[in-house]
């Protein structure tokens, strides 16, 4: 697996790299889950008062969290070191919590809540899970560093935006967790 595949996937959906996918999501533990998105044109139209930028941010965050949970579960199962497996658990726990918050926020703002991951995230997940051992660990750590750097930039941009306060506050509250994940991923590269 090339280290560029997952970062591209995480960059595309990095908006929520650190916001968690809801553990109550039926697909969260299913590695064969289909790619789905419940955002219909009618549902997206009802989200228009929130603003396109804020709506897209929340949608991306939820989809990326769904992917991050799957990656965390894979790290727990396929990591060759305890540190990688522990980081996988951290990702699952933190992204689950953040996704619950993002889902509540999106619902309260009439933003359609997607139930799956982006196709590119699913492709990267499938590629990553074809590896194991030290190769998985090395690529996983490198990809998590790149993805979290991108996520921090996206969340900082959202935190500084003129979007509704609940959305910018969520971004601000999530940033410390993203930074903790970045530090942990960097420590795995040493």
Sine and cosine of phi, psi and omega as CSV:
sin_phi,cos_phi,sin_psi,cos_psi,sin_omega,cos_omega
0.00,0.00,0.69,-0.72,0.03,-1.00
-1.00,0.10,0.63,-0.77,-0.01,-1.00
-0.92,0.39,-0.20,0.98,-0.04,-1.00
-1.00,0.08,-0.31,0.95,-0.10,-1.00
-0.94,0.34,-0.80,0.60,-0.04,-1.00
-0.92,0.39,-0.66,0.75,0.03,-1.00
-0.86,0.51,-0.63,0.78,0.02,-1.00
-0.89,0.46,-0.66,0.75,0.03,-1.00
-0.90,0.43,-0.71,0.70,-0.03,-1.00
-0.94,0.34,-0.56,0.83,0.04,-1.00
-0.91,0.42,-0.68,0.73,-0.01,-1.00
-0.89,0.46,-0.59,0.81,-0.03,-1.00
-0.90,-0.43,0.32,0.95,-0.14,-0.99
-0.92,0.40,-0.20,0.98,-0.02,-1.00
-0.74,0.67,-0.55,0.84,-0.07,-1.00
-0.80,-0.59,0.48,0.88,-0.05,-1.00
-0.77,0.63,-0.52,0.85,-0.04,-1.00
-0.95,-0.31,0.00,1.00,0.04,-1.00
-1.00,-0.01,0.71,-0.71,-0.23,-0.97
-1.00,0.04,0.41,-0.91,0.11,-0.99
-1.00,0.03,0.64,-0.77,-0.07,-1.00
-0.89,0.46,0.82,-0.57,-0.03,-1.00
-0.92,0.39,-0.26,0.96,0.04,-1.00
-0.99,0.13,-0.09,1.00,0.05,-1.00
-0.90,0.44,0.82,-0.58,-0.04,-1.00
-0.85,0.53,-0.44,0.90,-0.04,-1.00
-1.00,0.00,-0.13,0.99,-0.13,-0.99
-0.84,0.54,-0.63,0.77,-0.03,-1.00
-0.98,-0.20,0.04,1.00,-0.08,-1.00
-0.99,-0.12,0.96,-0.27,-0.03,-1.00
-0.95,0.33,-0.17,0.98,0.05,-1.00
-0.97,-0.26,0.31,0.95,-0.03,-1.00
-0.87,0.49,0.56,-0.83,0.03,-1.00
-0.99,0.14,0.39,-0.92,0.05,-1.00
-0.99,0.15,0.86,-0.51,-0.01,-1.00
-0.68,-0.73,0.35,-0.94,0.06,-1.00
-0.48,-0.88,0.89,-0.46,-0.06,-1.00
-0.99,0.11,0.05,1.00,-0.02,-1.00
-0.97,0.25,0.97,-0.26,0.04,-1.00
-1.00,-0.08,0.33,-0.94,0.04,-1.00
-0.83,0.56,-0.63,0.78,0.01,-1.00
-0.91,0.41,-0.66,0.75,0.01,-1.00
-0.92,0.40,-0.63,0.77,0.00,-1.00
-0.92,0.38,-0.57,0.82,0.03,-1.00
-0.90,0.44,-0.60,0.80,0.01,-1.00
-0.94,0.33,-0.31,0.95,0.01,-1.00
-1.00,0.07,-0.14,0.99,-0.08,-1.00
-0.79,0.61,-0.64,0.77,-0.01,-1.00
-0.86,0.51,-0.42,0.91,0.02,-1.00
-0.94,0.35,-0.51,0.86,-0.07,-1.00
0.95,-0.31,0.66,-0.75,-0.05,-1.00
-0.87,0.50,-0.65,0.76,-0.05,-1.00
-0.90,0.43,-0.75,0.66,-0.01,-1.00
-0.91,0.41,-0.65,0.76,0.02,-1.00
-0.89,0.46,-0.72,0.70,0.01,-1.00
-0.91,0.42,-0.63,0.78,0.03,-1.00
-0.86,0.51,-0.76,0.65,-0.02,-1.00
-0.90,0.43,-0.67,0.74,0.02,-1.00
-0.88,0.47,-0.72,0.69,0.01,-1.00
-0.90,0.45,-0.65,0.76,0.00,-1.00
-0.87,0.49,-0.72,0.69,-0.04,-1.00
-0.91,0.41,-0.72,0.70,0.01,-1.00
-0.90,0.44,-0.65,0.76,0.00,-1.00
-0.94,0.35,-0.61,0.79,0.07,-1.00
-0.88,0.47,-0.66,0.76,0.05,-1.00
-0.84,0.54,-0.67,0.75,0.02,-1.00
-0.93,0.37,-0.68,0.73,-0.02,-1.00
-0.89,0.46,-0.59,0.81,0.05,-1.00
-0.90,0.44,-0.68,0.73,0.02,-1.00
-0.89,0.46,-0.67,0.74,0.03,-1.00
-0.91,0.42,-0.63,0.77,0.04,-1.00
-0.90,0.44,-0.65,0.76,0.05,-1.00
-0.90,0.43,-0.63,0.78,0.03,-1.00
-0.91,0.42,-0.65,0.76,0.02,-1.00
-0.89,0.45,-0.62,0.78,0.03,-1.00
-0.91,0.42,-0.59,0.81,-0.06,-1.00
-1.00,0.08,-0.56,0.83,-0.15,-0.99
-0.93,-0.37,-0.15,0.99,0.00,-1.00
-0.91,0.42,0.62,-0.78,-0.03,-1.00
-1.00,-0.04,-0.18,0.98,0.03,-1.00
-0.86,-0.50,0.42,-0.91,0.04,-1.00
-0.89,0.46,-0.58,0.82,-0.01,-1.00
-0.89,0.46,-0.65,0.76,0.02,-1.00
-0.93,0.38,-0.68,0.73,0.01,-1.00
-0.90,0.43,-0.63,0.77,0.03,-1.00
-0.91,0.41,-0.65,0.76,0.04,-1.00
-0.90,0.43,-0.63,0.77,0.06,-1.00
-0.85,0.52,-0.68,0.74,0.03,-1.00
-0.90,0.43,-0.66,0.75,0.04,-1.00
-0.86,0.51,-0.69,0.72,0.01,-1.00
-0.87,0.49,-0.73,0.69,-0.01,-1.00
-0.87,0.49,-0.76,0.65,-0.05,-1.00
-0.89,0.45,-0.76,0.65,-0.06,-1.00
-0.94,0.35,-0.65,0.76,0.00,-1.00
-0.95,0.32,-0.49,0.87,0.07,-1.00
-0.91,0.41,-0.74,0.68,0.01,-1.00
-0.88,0.48,-0.72,0.69,-0.02,-1.00
-0.92,0.40,-0.59,0.81,-0.01,-1.00
-0.94,0.35,-0.56,0.83,0.09,-1.00
-0.87,0.49,-0.67,0.74,0.02,-1.00
-0.92,0.40,-0.71,0.70,-0.02,-1.00
-0.90,0.44,-0.64,0.77,0.00,-1.00
-0.91,0.42,-0.70,0.71,0.05,-1.00
-0.88,0.48,-0.69,0.72,-0.01,-1.00
-0.90,0.45,-0.73,0.68,0.01,-1.00
-0.87,0.50,-0.72,0.70,0.00,-1.00
-0.88,0.48,-0.67,0.75,-0.02,-1.00
-0.92,0.39,-0.35,0.94,-0.02,-1.00
-0.96,-0.27,0.25,0.97,0.00,-1.00
0.86,0.52,0.57,0.82,0.09,-1.00
-0.99,-0.14,0.79,-0.62,0.00,-1.00
-0.86,0.51,0.69,-0.72,-0.04,-1.00
-0.99,-0.17,0.92,-0.40,0.03,-1.00
-0.95,0.33,0.51,-0.86,-0.04,-1.00
-0.96,-0.29,-0.07,1.00,-0.06,-1.00
-0.80,-0.60,-0.42,-0.91,0.02,-1.00
-0.86,-0.51,0.28,-0.96,0.05,-1.00
-0.94,0.35,0.53,-0.85,0.00,-1.00
-0.81,0.58,-0.64,0.77,0.00,-1.00
-0.92,0.39,-0.53,0.84,0.06,-1.00
-0.93,0.36,-0.64,0.77,0.01,-1.00
-0.92,0.40,-0.63,0.78,0.05,-1.00
-0.89,0.46,-0.71,0.70,0.01,-1.00
-0.90,0.43,-0.63,0.77,0.03,-1.00
-0.88,0.47,-0.73,0.69,0.00,-1.00
-0.87,0.49,-0.63,0.78,0.02,-1.00
-0.93,0.37,-0.70,0.72,-0.03,-1.00
-0.90,0.44,-0.65,0.76,-0.06,-1.00
-0.97,0.23,-0.07,1.00,0.11,-0.99
-0.98,0.17,-0.15,0.99,0.01,-1.00
-0.97,-0.22,0.23,-0.97,0.09,-1.00
-0.44,-0.90,0.11,-0.99,0.08,-1.00
0.91,0.42,-0.53,-0.85,-0.08,-1.00
-0.89,0.46,-0.57,0.82,0.04,-1.00
-0.89,0.46,-0.69,0.73,0.06,-1.00
-0.88,0.48,-0.74,0.67,-0.04,-1.00
-0.83,0.56,-0.74,0.67,-0.06,-1.00
-0.89,0.45,-0.77,0.64,-0.01,-1.00
-0.92,0.39,-0.64,0.77,0.02,-1.00
-0.86,0.52,-0.75,0.66,-0.02,-1.00
-0.89,0.47,-0.72,0.70,-0.01,-1.00
-0.89,0.46,-0.68,0.73,0.00,-1.00
-0.92,0.39,-0.62,0.79,0.02,-1.00
-0.92,0.39,-0.59,0.81,0.06,-1.00
-0.89,0.45,-0.79,0.61,-0.03,-1.00
-0.88,0.47,-0.70,0.72,-0.02,-1.00
-0.91,0.43,-0.65,0.76,-0.01,-1.00
-0.96,0.30,-0.53,0.85,0.10,-0.99
-0.88,0.47,-0.69,0.72,0.02,-1.00
-0.91,0.41,-0.65,0.76,-0.01,-1.00
-0.90,0.43,-0.67,0.74,0.01,-1.00
-0.86,0.50,-0.69,0.73,0.03,-1.00
-0.88,0.47,-0.69,0.72,0.00,-1.00
-0.91,0.42,-0.69,0.72,-0.01,-1.00
-0.93,0.38,-0.60,0.80,0.04,-1.00
-0.91,0.41,-0.66,0.75,0.04,-1.00
-0.87,0.49,-0.69,0.72,0.02,-1.00
-0.91,0.41,-0.67,0.74,0.00,-1.00
-0.87,0.50,-0.54,0.84,-0.03,-1.00
-1.00,-0.03,0.01,1.00,-0.07,-1.00
-0.99,0.15,0.06,-1.00,0.04,-1.00
-0.99,-0.17,0.33,0.94,0.06,-1.00
-0.91,0.42,0.20,-0.98,0.00,-1.00
-0.81,0.59,0.59,-0.80,-0.07,-1.00
-0.79,0.61,-0.66,0.75,0.01,-1.00
-0.86,0.51,-0.56,0.83,-0.01,-1.00
-0.97,0.25,-0.72,0.70,0.01,-1.00
-0.92,0.39,-0.58,0.81,0.06,-1.00
-0.90,0.44,-0.66,0.75,0.05,-1.00
-0.86,0.51,-0.70,0.71,0.01,-1.00
-0.88,0.48,-0.70,0.72,0.00,-1.00
-0.89,0.45,-0.66,0.76,-0.02,-1.00
-0.94,0.33,-0.43,0.90,-0.04,-1.00
-1.00,0.08,-0.43,0.90,-0.05,-1.00
-0.80,0.60,-0.71,0.71,0.00,-1.00
-0.87,0.49,-0.57,0.82,0.03,-1.00
-0.93,0.37,-0.67,0.74,0.04,-1.00
-0.87,0.49,-0.66,0.75,0.00,-1.00
-0.92,0.40,-0.60,0.80,0.05,-1.00
-0.91,0.42,-0.66,0.75,0.03,-1.00
-0.90,0.43,-0.65,0.76,0.03,-1.00
-0.88,0.48,-0.73,0.69,0.02,-1.00
-0.87,0.50,-0.66,0.75,-0.01,-1.00
-0.91,0.41,-0.69,0.72,0.02,-1.00
-0.89,0.46,-0.65,0.76,0.03,-1.00
-0.89,0.45,-0.61,0.79,0.01,-1.00
-0.92,0.40,-0.45,0.89,0.04,-1.00
-0.95,0.30,-0.35,0.94,-0.01,-1.00
-0.99,0.16,-0.23,0.97,-0.06,-1.00
-0.99,0.14,0.00,0.00,0.00,0.00
